[in-house]
Amino acid sequence: MIPFKVPSIFQDFSEQYPSAHQIHTIVKNGGNSARSSIARLWLSEGIPYAFKESPILYDEIRSWLAIRLDIDPKEISMTGSGRIGQSLAPVKLGTNFSEKSDLDLFVISESLLDRLRNDFNTWSFDFESGRIQAKNEREEKFWKDNLSRGHTYFSRGFFDAKLIPNYKDYTCASNIANTMWMLKAKLDVTPNAPKISEASIRCYKTWADFVRQVSINLA
């Protein structure tokens, strides 16, 4: 019988919440397989650092979000500095999770992604046809950028809900935006809850899409 072989780069890597610099070293030297392992395990599973003092609160939040978004609680997780305790973003590498940090949630749900796609298609038609107009040049620039990014993201199996304006005509995106606002407000008044700057949701079609995109981000 051939035993399982742990990659040598992971031999002394056992922390539940490794530092951003430890992860950076692993993904820099471990190649694609190491990046995939980091994405599958450390960046998507277990109790997030932000909720290590009250793990059940994390599940209560997921249950509440599931009702609001009409998905299963197990389809909800989080990444970012709230997951491991430090930021992995190149410009913020190693910055500790704090009240200035965002809560980066993600959902694995084809049905939610389809609802967001419908909203995006409606918004893009409304914008390009002139049915709705941006309030100013700055917003118009953002909208054009979001339009381009949205098409790219969908082709890769994911989407950021915040790319769609929070207008009542775009029911799924508007519900998510309002839910994220409510989530922060509820966290602000909940004992032992993490204090955050804001919350957001990225939706993926499948777990494979999540692992692939996070691996790309880690490269």
C-alpha positions in Angstrom: 0.0 0.0 0.0 1.4 3.4 -1.0 1.0 6.0 1.7 -0.2 9.6 1.1 2.6 12.0 0.4 2.4 15.5 1.9 4.2 18.0 -0.4 7.5 19.0 1.2 6.5 22.7 1.1 3.7 21.9 3.5 5.6 19.7 6.0 5.9 22.4 8.7 2.8 24.3 7.7 0.1 23.5 10.3 -1.3 26.8 11.5 -5.1 27.3 11.4 -4.5 31.0 10.7 -1.2 31.3 8.9 0.3 34.7 8.3 0.0 36.3 4.9 3.7 36.2 4.5 3.7 32.4 5.1 1.0 31.9 2.5 2.9 34.2 0.1 6.0 32.1 0.5 4.1 28.8 -0.1 2.3 30.0 -3.2 5.5 31.6 -4.6 7.5 28.4 -4.3 4.8 25.7 -4.5 3.3 26.2 -7.9 -0.3 25.6 -9.0 -1.0 22.6 -6.8 0.1 24.6 -3.7 -2.1 27.6 -4.7 -5.1 25.2 -5.2 -4.5 23.6 -1.8 -4.4 27.0 -0.1 -7.6 28.1 -1.8 -9.5 24.9 -1.0 -8.5 24.6 2.6 -7.1 27.7 4.3 -9.1 30.3 2.3 -12.5 28.7 2.3 -13.0 26.2 5.1 -13.1 26.2 8.9 -14.0 29.0 11.4 -12.9 32.4 10.0 -10.4 34.4 12.1 -13.0 37.2 12.4 -15.3 34.8 14.3 -12.8 32.8 16.3 -14.1 34.2 19.6 -17.7 33.3 18.7 -17.9 30.5 16.0 -21.6 30.0 16.4 -22.2 33.6 15.5 -20.7 32.9 12.1 -23.2 30.1 11.6 -26.1 32.3 12.8 -25.0 34.9 10.2 -24.9 32.3 7.5 -28.4 31.0 8.4 -29.7 34.6 8.3 -28.1 35.3 5.0 -29.4 32.1 3.5 -33.0 33.1 4.3 -32.4 36.6 2.8 -30.8 35.3 -0.4 -32.8 32.0 -0.8 -29.7 29.8 -0.7 -28.3 27.1 1.6 -26.2 28.2 4.6 -23.4 25.8 3.5 -23.1 27.7 0.2 -21.9 30.7 2.1 -18.3 31.3 3.2 -15.8 34.1 3.5 -12.3 34.9 2.4 -10.0 37.9 2.7 -8.4 39.1 6.0 -11.5 38.1 7.9 -10.7 34.5 6.9 -7.0 34.2 8.0 -6.5 37.4 10.0 -4.3 39.2 7.5 -4.8 40.6 4.0 -3.3 38.8 1.0 -3.8 41.7 -1.3 -0.4 42.8 -2.7 -0.8 46.4 -1.7 -1.9 45.4 1.9 0.0 42.2 2.3 0.2 41.3 6.0 -2.2 44.0 7.2 -4.1 42.7 10.2 -7.9 42.3 10.1 -9.5 45.3 12.0 -12.6 47.5 12.1 -11.3 49.1 8.9 -11.4 45.8 7.1 -14.1 44.5 4.8 -16.0 41.3 5.3 -15.5 39.5 2.1 -18.2 36.9 1.7 -18.6 34.5 -1.1 -21.4 32.2 -2.3 -21.2 29.0 -4.3 -24.6 28.9 -6.1 -25.5 28.6 -9.7 -29.1 29.8 -9.0 -27.9 33.0 -7.3 -25.5 33.6 -10.1 -28.2 33.2 -12.7 -30.4 35.8 -10.8 -27.5 38.2 -10.8 -26.9 37.6 -14.5 -30.5 38.5 -15.2 -30.1 41.7 -13.2 -26.8 42.5 -15.0 -28.3 42.0 -18.4 -31.3 44.2 -17.5 -29.1 46.9 -16.1 -26.6 46.8 -19.1 -29.6 47.2 -21.5 -31.0 50.0 -19.5 -27.7 51.8 -19.3 -26.6 51.3 -22.9 -30.1 52.2 -24.3 -30.3 55.4 -22.2 -33.2 54.2 -20.2 -31.2 55.1 -17.1 -28.3 57.6 -16.8 -25.5 58.0 -14.3 -25.7 60.9 -11.9 -22.4 62.4 -13.0 -19.3 61.7 -15.1 -17.5 59.9 -12.3 -20.4 57.4 -11.8 -20.7 57.0 -15.6 -17.0 56.0 -15.7 -17.6 53.4 -12.9 -20.6 52.0 -14.7 -18.7 51.6 -18.0 -15.9 49.9 -16.1 -18.4 47.6 -14.2 -20.1 46.7 -17.5 -16.8 45.6 -19.0 -15.7 43.7 -15.8 -19.1 42.1 -15.5 -18.9 40.4 -18.8 -15.4 39.1 -18.0 -16.4 37.9 -14.6 -19.4 35.9 -15.8 -17.3 34.2 -18.5 -15.0 33.0 -15.6 -17.9 31.7 -13.5 -18.3 34.4 -10.9 -19.7 37.9 -10.3 -19.5 40.7 -7.7 -23.0 41.8 -6.8 -21.9 45.4 -6.1 -21.1 46.0 -9.7 -24.9 46.5 -10.3 -26.4 49.8 -9.0 -28.7 49.4 -6.0 -31.9 50.2 -7.9 -35.2 48.5 -7.1 -35.6 47.3 -10.7 -32.6 45.0 -10.2 -34.2 42.9 -7.4 -31.4 40.4 -6.7 -28.6 42.9 -6.7 -30.6 45.3 -4.6 -31.5 42.7 -2.1 -27.9 41.8 -1.7 -26.8 45.4 -1.3 -29.5 46.0 1.3 -28.6 42.7 3.1 -25.0 43.7 3.3 -25.9 47.1 4.8 -28.1 45.3 7.3 -25.4 42.8 8.1 -22.9 45.5 9.1 -25.6 47.3 11.1 -26.5 44.1 13.0 -22.8 43.3 13.6 -22.3 46.8 15.1 -24.9 46.1 17.8 -24.0 42.4 18.4 -21.8 41.5 21.4 -18.5 39.8 20.5 -19.1 40.4 16.8 -16.3 41.7 14.6 -16.5 45.4 13.7 -16.0 46.0 10.0 -15.9 48.7 7.4 -18.4 47.1 5.0 -19.5 43.7 3.7 -19.7 42.4 0.2 -20.6 39.2 -1.7 -19.0 37.5 -4.7 -21.0 34.6 -6.2 -19.4 31.6 -7.9 -21.1 29.1 -10.1 -19.1 26.1 -8.7 -16.3 25.4 -6.2 -14.0 24.7 -9.1 -14.6 28.3 -10.3 -13.8 29.6 -6.8 -10.5 27.6 -6.6 -9.4 28.6 -10.0 -10.0 32.3 -9.5 -8.5 32.4 -6.0 -5.5 30.5 -7.4 -5.1 33.1 -10.1 -5.3 35.9 -7.5 -2.6 34.2 -5.4 -0.2 33.8 -8.4 
